[in-house]
């Protein structure tokens, strides 16, 4: 990445642009609480680095292990060693043991798989096969039913951030900038890192308060965040035209949710009125579709 392109991205992140998208992270604000609250502790994160060069994978892995893992632990995200292809080698945890809550490995926790944009576009079935292989190789993954989801990160940005953590490479990069930008670069770099780590954990994610996900998260018996996200995606897929936005693997095996959207029942409408929720007709039907998905997967009753 040339200096101008990287500098532009750094400034954009400082102005509010996001470097990661997809499912909620543990730090995502849903309603009035963070997604990790009520989930039994930190979530698990696995970086899938397929598509990166060997040099880029090594640089990024080294940075994640030595620098990012401890900082993400305080953001309620425990990291496993990154993977790049299927193998028989067991996957180990990267976050130091003393930064993991006692007994965390034995408890159930949501799993986020971080993939590059190219990998995300390569096809859902290929990615699902890779994730099922991860289950086989990672003994610390929770037992079924597991809540899986995907966050797509800017790999180019991540690799450059890893390189800039090296003092010599940082100074070499700075020399490629106009001298008038040197002080600004020194001030922006720590913010750049903070914003990227926050984006990994979902701290800066913004969700429309009228979205299905926000409505589910605000309900008296809110389901786990990734289950609610899977339900929202299912409702979107059930719309006419099928909006293809698939980041969730909460349903194992991840076969999707292909039935047409059904109208909300009278009992469901009465429950919404009792909670004082005012929604458009299409929003009511979409929310009903999402709640039906949750009920089918063991997260409550469709009329709750």
PLY file of the C-alpha trace (Angstrom):
ply
format ascii 1.0
element vertex 304
property float x
property float y
property float z
element edge 303
property int vertex1
property int vertex2
end_header
0.00 0.00 0.00
1.47 3.37 -0.95
1.84 6.16 1.62
-1.00 8.29 0.26
-3.48 5.41 0.32
-2.55 4.40 3.87
-2.63 7.98 5.14
-6.08 8.42 3.60
-7.33 5.29 5.36
-5.87 6.42 8.68
-7.63 9.75 8.43
-10.87 8.05 7.36
-10.79 5.79 10.43
-10.26 8.83 12.61
-13.32 10.41 11.02
-15.52 7.42 11.84
-15.05 4.96 8.95
-14.96 1.29 9.98
-12.25 -1.22 9.07
-14.32 -4.29 10.01
-17.91 -5.23 9.14
-20.27 -8.14 9.64
-21.77 -9.69 12.74
-21.74 -7.91 16.11
-18.58 -8.20 18.17
-18.38 -8.50 21.95
-18.08 -4.72 22.25
-21.01 -3.88 19.97
-23.63 -1.75 21.69
-27.05 -3.35 21.25
-29.82 -1.50 23.01
-28.32 -0.33 26.30
-25.66 -2.99 26.77
-22.63 -4.48 25.07
-23.08 -7.74 23.18
-20.74 -9.66 25.48
-22.84 -8.91 28.56
-24.83 -11.97 29.52
-22.76 -14.28 27.28
-20.69 -15.78 30.09
-17.43 -13.96 29.49
-15.16 -13.06 26.56
-15.82 -14.32 23.04
-13.40 -16.33 20.92
-11.83 -14.84 17.79
-10.05 -16.75 15.01
-8.35 -14.96 12.11
-8.61 -16.86 8.82
-5.74 -15.54 6.68
-6.30 -17.52 3.49
-5.35 -15.39 0.48
-2.54 -13.44 2.15
1.07 -13.96 1.11
3.33 -15.97 3.41
5.21 -12.79 4.40
2.00 -10.91 5.18
0.62 -13.82 7.20
3.79 -14.05 9.25
3.91 -10.31 9.94
0.26 -10.11 10.90
0.41 -13.24 13.08
3.45 -11.94 14.92
1.71 -8.60 15.60
-1.48 -10.30 16.75
0.45 -12.55 19.13
2.84 -10.01 20.63
0.75 -6.86 20.61
-2.92 -7.19 19.70
-3.94 -10.28 21.71
-3.49 -8.66 25.16
-5.26 -5.47 24.02
-8.17 -7.44 22.58
-8.46 -9.46 25.81
-9.48 -6.28 27.65
-12.06 -5.79 24.87
-13.56 -9.21 25.78
-12.09 -11.10 22.83
-9.77 -14.10 23.29
-7.70 -14.94 20.21
-6.71 -18.32 18.81
-3.73 -18.80 16.54
-4.60 -17.63 13.00
-5.19 -20.24 10.31
-4.81 -20.10 6.55
-5.81 -23.53 5.22
-7.11 -26.88 6.33
-4.59 -29.03 8.16
-4.29 -31.72 10.81
-2.33 -29.39 13.12
-4.27 -28.52 16.27
-5.10 -24.84 16.78
-3.93 -23.31 20.06
-5.03 -20.22 21.92
-2.90 -17.12 21.36
-4.07 -14.94 24.27
-1.84 -15.50 27.34
-3.31 -17.78 29.98
-3.23 -15.12 32.70
-5.48 -12.88 30.57
-8.16 -15.56 30.18
-10.83 -15.83 32.90
-10.53 -18.97 35.06
-12.45 -21.84 33.51
-13.05 -19.94 30.27
-11.91 -22.86 28.09
-14.57 -25.14 29.62
-17.45 -22.70 29.13
-19.57 -21.98 26.07
-18.79 -18.76 24.24
-19.66 -17.16 20.88
-17.10 -17.61 18.10
-16.12 -14.92 15.60
-14.13 -15.82 12.51
-12.31 -12.86 10.96
-11.86 -13.19 7.20
-10.50 -11.01 4.43
-12.86 -9.38 1.97
-11.65 -11.68 -0.83
-12.32 -14.78 1.28
-15.79 -13.54 2.14
-16.60 -13.09 -1.53
-15.24 -16.52 -2.49
-18.43 -18.32 -1.54
-20.28 -19.32 1.59
-19.97 -23.08 1.09
-16.17 -22.95 0.81
-15.96 -20.88 3.99
-18.34 -23.16 5.86
-16.17 -26.17 5.02
-13.15 -24.33 6.41
-15.02 -23.43 9.61
-16.19 -27.00 10.16
-12.54 -28.00 9.82
-11.69 -25.44 12.51
-14.13 -27.18 14.84
-12.24 -30.44 14.34
-8.84 -28.87 15.01
-9.65 -26.59 17.95
-10.24 -28.54 21.18
-11.17 -25.38 23.08
-14.22 -24.60 20.92
-17.56 -24.85 22.77
-19.74 -27.88 22.34
-22.88 -27.77 20.21
-24.88 -25.69 19.76
-22.19 -23.14 18.95
-22.96 -19.57 17.92
-20.75 -18.73 14.95
-20.51 -15.55 12.94
-18.16 -13.78 10.60
-16.52 -10.36 10.63
-14.74 -9.16 7.49
-11.60 -7.12 8.15
-9.46 -4.89 5.97
-6.46 -7.20 5.58
-4.38 -4.60 3.74
-4.85 -2.17 6.62
-4.09 -4.82 9.24
-0.83 -5.85 7.58
0.30 -2.23 7.29
-0.51 -1.62 10.96
1.57 -4.66 11.88
4.48 -3.31 9.84
4.25 0.11 11.42
4.74 -1.45 14.85
8.38 -2.02 13.83
10.36 1.20 14.60
12.59 0.93 11.53
9.71 0.31 9.13
7.71 3.07 10.79
10.48 5.60 10.28
10.99 4.44 6.69
7.29 4.92 6.00
7.25 8.33 7.65
10.01 9.51 5.31
7.75 8.81 2.35
5.27 11.38 3.67
5.56 15.12 3.18
7.45 16.64 6.12
4.42 18.75 6.98
2.56 15.51 7.86
5.19 13.99 10.16
3.79 15.36 13.44
0.25 14.52 12.37
1.37 10.97 11.56
2.91 10.55 15.01
-0.36 11.67 16.59
-2.59 9.62 14.30
-0.76 6.29 14.55
-1.83 5.43 18.16
-5.41 6.41 17.26
-5.18 4.32 14.11
-4.29 1.25 16.17
-6.98 1.95 18.77
-9.66 2.36 16.12
-8.66 -0.86 14.37
-8.68 -2.90 17.59
-12.01 -1.34 18.57
-13.38 -2.32 15.14
-12.19 -5.91 15.59
-14.17 -6.11 18.84
-17.14 -4.19 17.39
-16.87 -1.28 19.83
-17.58 1.31 17.13
-20.35 -0.63 15.35
-23.55 1.34 14.88
-26.93 -0.39 14.46
-30.15 1.34 13.49
-32.28 1.40 16.69
-35.28 0.42 14.54
-33.53 -2.63 13.05
-34.70 -6.16 13.80
-31.45 -6.83 15.66
-31.93 -3.81 17.92
-35.55 -4.77 18.58
-34.56 -8.30 19.56
-31.72 -7.04 21.76
-34.09 -4.68 23.59
-36.71 -7.36 24.32
-37.28 -8.43 27.96
-35.82 -11.88 27.24
-33.14 -10.90 24.76
-31.46 -13.86 22.99
-27.67 -14.09 22.68
-26.34 -11.41 20.34
-25.16 -13.79 17.60
-28.44 -15.72 17.70
-30.31 -12.42 17.31
-28.02 -11.49 14.43
-28.63 -14.83 12.71
-32.37 -14.26 13.13
-32.10 -10.80 11.57
-30.20 -12.21 8.60
-32.82 -14.92 8.23
-35.56 -12.30 8.16
-33.68 -10.35 5.48
-33.27 -13.51 3.40
-37.01 -14.12 3.65
-37.81 -10.75 2.08
-38.91 -10.68 -1.55
-35.73 -10.45 -3.59
-33.62 -12.03 -0.81
-31.04 -9.53 0.36
-27.83 -11.58 0.26
-25.97 -10.55 3.40
-24.69 -13.69 5.09
-22.24 -13.35 7.95
-23.89 -15.76 10.39
-23.18 -19.43 10.94
-25.31 -19.74 14.07
-27.34 -22.56 12.54
-25.31 -25.79 12.32
-25.09 -26.99 9.64
-25.39 -23.53 8.15
-28.07 -24.24 5.62
-29.64 -20.80 5.62
-33.28 -19.85 6.06
-35.04 -20.03 2.74
-38.79 -20.09 3.52
-40.95 -17.09 2.47
-41.68 -14.43 5.03
-44.93 -15.15 6.88
-47.26 -12.47 8.30
-47.14 -11.90 12.05
-49.77 -13.63 14.17
-52.36 -11.72 16.22
-50.74 -12.97 19.43
-47.38 -11.57 18.32
-48.90 -8.18 17.47
-50.59 -8.05 20.87
-47.26 -8.83 22.55
-45.63 -5.93 20.69
-48.43 -3.57 21.74
-48.06 -4.69 25.36
-44.37 -3.72 25.17
-45.22 -0.32 23.70
-43.32 -0.95 20.45
-44.48 1.08 17.46
-43.33 -0.48 14.18
-44.33 -0.28 10.54
-46.26 -3.24 9.12
-43.24 -4.53 7.20
-41.07 -4.20 10.31
-43.57 -6.22 12.36
-43.55 -9.06 9.81
-39.75 -8.99 9.61
-39.43 -9.09 13.39
-41.91 -11.98 13.54
-39.83 -13.88 10.97
-36.70 -13.34 13.07
-38.41 -14.42 16.31
-39.75 -17.53 14.54
-36.19 -18.40 13.53
-35.06 -18.06 17.15
-37.89 -20.30 18.35
-36.98 -22.95 15.77
-33.40 -22.92 17.04
-34.19 -23.13 20.74
-34.18 -19.45 21.72
-37.66 -18.75 23.09
-41.22 -18.83 21.76
-42.39 -17.06 18.61
-45.14 -15.27 20.54
-42.80 -13.97 23.28
0 1
1 2
2 3
3 4
4 5
5 6
6 7
7 8
8 9
9 10
10 11
11 12
12 13
13 14
14 15
15 16
16 17
17 18
18 19
19 20
20 21
21 22
22 23
23 24
24 25
25 26
26 27
27 28
28 29
29 30
30 31
31 32
32 33
33 34
34 35
35 36
36 37
37 38
38 39
39 40
40 41
41 42
42 43
43 44
44 45
45 46
46 47
47 48
48 49
49 50
50 51
51 52
52 53
53 54
54 55
55 56
56 57
57 58
58 59
59 60
60 61
61 62
62 63
63 64
64 65
65 66
66 67
67 68
68 69
69 70
70 71
71 72
72 73
73 74
74 75
75 76
76 77
77 78
78 79
79 80
80 81
81 82
82 83
83 84
84 85
85 86
86 87
87 88
88 89
89 90
90 91
91 92
92 93
93 94
94 95
95 96
96 97
97 98
98 99
99 100
100 101
101 102
102 103
103 104
104 105
105 106
106 107
107 108
108 109
109 110
110 111
111 112
112 113
113 114
114 115
115 116
116 117
117 118
118 119
119 120
120 121
121 122
122 123
123 124
124 125
125 126
126 127
127 128
128 129
129 130
130 131
131 132
132 133
133 134
134 135
135 136
136 137
137 138
138 139
139 140
140 141
141 142
142 143
143 144
144 145
145 146
146 147
147 148
148 149
149 150
150 151
151 152
152 153
153 154
154 155
155 156
156 157
157 158
158 159
159 160
160 161
161 162
162 163
163 164
164 165
165 166
166 167
167 168
168 169
169 170
170 171
171 172
172 173
173 174
174 175
175 176
176 177
177 178
178 179
179 180
180 181
181 182
182 183
183 184
184 185
185 186
186 187
187 188
188 189
189 190
190 191
191 192
192 193
193 194
194 195
195 196
196 197
197 198
198 199
199 200
200 201
201 202
202 203
203 204
204 205
205 206
206 207
207 208
208 209
209 210
210 211
211 212
212 213
213 214
214 215
215 216
216 217
217 218
218 219
219 220
220 221
221 222
222 223
223 224
224 225
225 226
226 227
227 228
228 229
229 230
230 231
231 232
232 233
233 234
234 235
235 236
236 237
237 238
238 239
239 240
240 241
241 242
242 243
243 244
244 245
245 246
246 247
247 248
248 249
249 250
250 251
251 252
252 253
253 254
254 255
255 256
256 257
257 258
258 259
259 260
260 261
261 262
262 263
263 264
264 265
265 266
266 267
267 268
268 269
269 270
270 271
271 272
272 273
273 274
274 275
275 276
276 277
277 278
278 279
279 280
280 281
281 282
282 283
283 284
284 285
285 286
286 287
287 288
288 289
289 290
290 291
291 292
292 293
293 294
294 295
295 296
296 297
297 298
298 299
299 300
300 301
301 302
302 303
